[in-house]
Amino acid sequence: MTKKTFRGIVNEEWLKFNEIKQKKNQKFKSNQTCVETLKKTTLASGSNNNTIKIWDLNSYKSIHTLTGHTGSVKCLQLINKNILASGSCDNTIKIWDLNSYKFTCKWQL
């Protein structure tokens, strides 16, 4: 029996989530460009529509949307349990406070 990694389990849950979304809406097209695990049952996804969505893997629903980028979000990195960094095609890196869901800092590249 192969032991699954936490990352592997999250990836499986993400695939299940996308299957459910596609069944509910056959016209659904994935805009997600990157995914980052936040907690065991929560993850963040960056997308081509310039947003970051926070997802609850128990309900398979979006629980919050972070807005502020003006280009596709291409990378996400959890800094600590309350801080998320995002990189975008708008040539910025933003630092987000996951308690308030607001960005606290921005770097222009």
Contacts in CASP RR format, 6 or more apart in sequence:
PFRMAT RR
TARGET T0000
AUTHOR 0000-0000-0000
METHOD contacts of the structure
MODEL  1
MTKKTFRGIVNEEWLKFNEIKQKKNQKFKSNQTCVETLKKTTLASGSNNN
TIKIWDLNSYKSIHTLTGHTGSVKCLQLINKNILASGSCDNTIKIWDLNS
YKFTCKWQL
4 12 0 8 1.000
6 37 0 8 1.000
6 40 0 8 1.000
7 37 0 8 1.000
10 35 0 8 1.000
10 37 0 8 1.000
10 43 0 8 1.000
10 57 0 8 1.000
13 57 0 8 1.000
14 35 0 8 1.000
14 43 0 8 1.000
14 57 0 8 1.000
16 60 0 8 1.000
17 55 0 8 1.000
17 57 0 8 1.000
17 60 0 8 1.000
18 30 0 8 1.000
20 60 0 8 1.000
21 28 0 8 1.000
21 60 0 8 1.000
22 28 0 8 1.000
31 47 0 8 1.000
31 48 0 8 1.000
31 49 0 8 1.000
32 45 0 8 1.000
32 46 0 8 1.000
32 47 0 8 1.000
33 45 0 8 1.000
33 46 0 8 1.000
33 47 0 8 1.000
33 48 0 8 1.000
33 72 0 8 1.000
33 73 0 8 1.000
33 74 0 8 1.000
34 45 0 8 1.000
34 46 0 8 1.000
34 73 0 8 1.000
34 74 0 8 1.000
34 75 0 8 1.000
34 76 0 8 1.000
35 43 0 8 1.000
35 44 0 8 1.000
35 45 0 8 1.000
35 46 0 8 1.000
35 76 0 8 1.000
36 43 0 8 1.000
36 44 0 8 1.000
36 45 0 8 1.000
36 76 0 8 1.000
36 77 0 8 1.000
36 78 0 8 1.000
36 84 0 8 1.000
37 43 0 8 1.000
37 78 0 8 1.000
38 44 0 8 1.000
38 54 0 8 1.000
38 78 0 8 1.000
38 81 0 8 1.000
38 84 0 8 1.000
38 98 0 8 1.000
39 81 0 8 1.000
41 56 0 8 1.000
41 57 0 8 1.000
41 58 0 8 1.000
42 54 0 8 1.000
42 55 0 8 1.000
42 56 0 8 1.000
42 57 0 8 1.000
42 63 0 8 1.000
43 54 0 8 1.000
43 55 0 8 1.000
43 57 0 8 1.000
44 52 0 8 1.000
44 53 0 8 1.000
44 54 0 8 1.000
44 55 0 8 1.000
44 66 0 8 1.000
44 76 0 8 1.000
44 78 0 8 1.000
44 84 0 8 1.000
45 52 0 8 1.000
45 53 0 8 1.000
45 55 0 8 1.000
45 76 0 8 1.000
46 52 0 8 1.000
46 53 0 8 1.000
46 73 0 8 1.000
46 74 0 8 1.000
46 76 0 8 1.000
46 86 0 8 1.000
47 53 0 8 1.000
47 72 0 8 1.000
47 73 0 8 1.000
48 72 0 8 1.000
49 72 0 8 1.000
50 67 0 8 1.000
50 68 0 8 1.000
50 69 0 8 1.000
50 70 0 8 1.000
50 71 0 8 1.000
50 72 0 8 1.000
50 73 0 8 1.000
50 88 0 8 1.000
50 90 0 8 1.000
51 65 0 8 1.000
51 66 0 8 1.000
51 67 0 8 1.000
51 68 0 8 1.000
51 69 0 8 1.000
51 73 0 8 1.000
52 65 0 8 1.000
52 66 0 8 1.000
52 69 0 8 1.000
52 73 0 8 1.000
52 76 0 8 1.000
52 84 0 8 1.000
52 86 0 8 1.000
52 96 0 8 1.000
53 62 0 8 1.000
53 64 0 8 1.000
53 65 0 8 1.000
53 66 0 8 1.000
54 62 0 8 1.000
54 63 0 8 1.000
54 64 0 8 1.000
54 65 0 8 1.000
54 66 0 8 1.000
54 98 0 8 1.000
54 101 0 8 1.000
55 61 0 8 1.000
55 62 0 8 1.000
55 63 0 8 1.000
56 62 0 8 1.000
56 63 0 8 1.000
64 101 0 8 1.000
66 86 0 8 1.000
66 96 0 8 1.000
66 101 0 8 1.000
66 103 0 8 1.000
68 94 0 8 1.000
68 103 0 8 1.000
69 86 0 8 1.000
69 87 0 8 1.000
69 88 0 8 1.000
69 90 0 8 1.000
69 92 0 8 1.000
69 94 0 8 1.000
70 88 0 8 1.000
70 90 0 8 1.000
71 88 0 8 1.000
71 89 0 8 1.000
71 90 0 8 1.000
72 88 0 8 1.000
72 89 0 8 1.000
73 86 0 8 1.000
73 87 0 8 1.000
73 88 0 8 1.000
74 87 0 8 1.000
74 88 0 8 1.000
74 89 0 8 1.000
75 86 0 8 1.000
75 87 0 8 1.000
76 84 0 8 1.000
76 85 0 8 1.000
76 86 0 8 1.000
76 87 0 8 1.000
77 84 0 8 1.000
77 85 0 8 1.000
77 86 0 8 1.000
78 84 0 8 1.000
78 85 0 8 1.000
79 85 0 8 1.000
79 95 0 8 1.000
81 98 0 8 1.000
82 97 0 8 1.000
82 98 0 8 1.000
82 99 0 8 1.000
83 95 0 8 1.000
83 96 0 8 1.000
83 97 0 8 1.000
83 98 0 8 1.000
84 95 0 8 1.000
84 96 0 8 1.000
84 98 0 8 1.000
85 93 0 8 1.000
85 94 0 8 1.000
85 95 0 8 1.000
85 96 0 8 1.000
86 93 0 8 1.000
86 94 0 8 1.000
86 96 0 8 1.000
87 93 0 8 1.000
87 94 0 8 1.000
88 94 0 8 1.000
91 108 0 8 1.000
91 109 0 8 1.000
92 106 0 8 1.000
92 107 0 8 1.000
92 108 0 8 1.000
92 109 0 8 1.000
93 106 0 8 1.000
93 107 0 8 1.000
93 109 0 8 1.000
94 103 0 8 1.000
94 105 0 8 1.000
94 106 0 8 1.000
94 107 0 8 1.000
95 103 0 8 1.000
95 104 0 8 1.000
95 105 0 8 1.000
95 106 0 8 1.000
96 102 0 8 1.000
96 103 0 8 1.000
96 104 0 8 1.000
97 103 0 8 1.000
97 104 0 8 1.000
END
